[in-house]
């Protein structure tokens, strides 16, 4: 279940633009079902301090293509400890069939920037206290 895996592509090295949109695709491991399912990820990120330090806030959602509804939503705080590496932490909500869970989220990604675009792999983990979800994929971002 998509556990609001937001890999908030940290596109912060090239332009002073503060807004970023991202889309990603990959696989999600659902621990309660022990299966891999395809997933789509969408996010918005706002760079708080532009060129002084790469610190951001954002919103992310993920949709897992499964037999029952799997939708994740979250807000996050992101930072970039190294030039192309981004890390995101935050709370979220997962909607799984008729069930709703609050969860915690951790995401990590590595990005290559090309003008206002970025591309790179990501991995994310969401934990509800009862089960977890792991997401792996590739993302594309646009900074404006």
TORTOR-873439 format. One record per residue (C-alpha): residue in one letter; z negated, x, y negated. Coordinates in steps of 0.001 Angstrom, whole numbers, plus 500000, padded with zeros to 6 digits. Each point is the difference from the previous one (the first is absolute). Example, Ala and Ser with C-alpha at 12.3 -4.5 7.8 and 13.67 -1.06 7.14 Angstrom:
% TORTOR-873439
A492200512300504500/S500660501370496560/
END
This chain:
% TORTOR-873439
X500000500000500000/X501214501476496905/X496606500880498636/X500999500286496388/X501313503403500611/X500928501089496645/X501428503337499734/X500177500092496233/X502707502638499774/X498486502421497518/X503109500605497929/X498306501896497230/X501544503397499538/X503157499547497943/X500011497443497227/X497276498528497806/X500766496560501452/X496841498244501113/X501285497111502148/X501295500334503550/X501364497618502615/X500208500903503660/X501452498616503184/X499531501404503475/X500772499265503592/X498566501205503253/X497809499047502935/X496485498591500104/X497629500480502924/X497786496921500464/X496830501052501834/X498948496498501042/X503341499434501785/X500714503684500832/X503622499628498867/X502397501545497503/X501821497622497650/X502426500590497131/X498544499691496522/X501139499822496369/X497933501331497124/X500217499213496264/X497907501419497185/X499549500341496263/X498148502943498483/X498890500800496451/X499301503625499081/X496785500014497941/X500069503433498408/X503682500940500194/X500304503781499762/X496338501065499844/X499085499066503567/X501747497890502582/X497628497023500222/X501311496470500471/X499130496423500868/X502216497609501866/X500676496983502153/X501663500014503413/X501106497545502635/X501293500379503509/X501753497641502344/X499945500665503750/X502736498433502092/X497901498510502806/X499657496764501977/X497357498700497628/X499626500458496259/X498837503488498969/X499771500568496270/X497877502555498200/X499119500177496309/X497956502648498228/X499138501726496762/X499544503750499944/X499051503106498109/X502435502842500559/X499905503688499247/X502065503071500753/X497928503002501094/X503165502117500491/X503394499883498287/X501895497638502351/X497104498591502012/X498472496631499089/X496858498357501341/X499017496350499458/X496703498220500684/X499084496378499497/X498841496614501239/X502295497327501333/X500471496729501820/X501916499479503246/X501401496645501047/X500555499936503759/X501091496652501328/X497211497569499077/X497470502839499439/X499232501804496723/X498227503371499866/X498759502243497220/X500802503636500695/X499924503526498694/X503141502068499650/X500990503664499871/X503581501141499439/X501657503395499759/X503560500920499131/X502225502930499177/X502805499553497455/X503104501768498822/X501028499018496465/X503592499603498828/X500054499020496329/X498213496610499904/X500245499496503775/X497845501349502800/X500195499918503778/X497600501063502711/X497923499234503085/X496703498142499941/X497115499131502310/X497345497369499385/X496906498704501718/X498214496680499462/X496683499085501612/X498416496542500096/X496794500897501830/X501389498449503206/X503415501580500353/X502375502324498179/X503650500388499168/X502003503209499637/X503258500051498077/X502616502785499994/X503321499994498200/X502297501141497211/X499785498777496436/X502264499905496979/X498595499803496484/X501265499464496469/X498053501061496919/X500621498428496603/
END
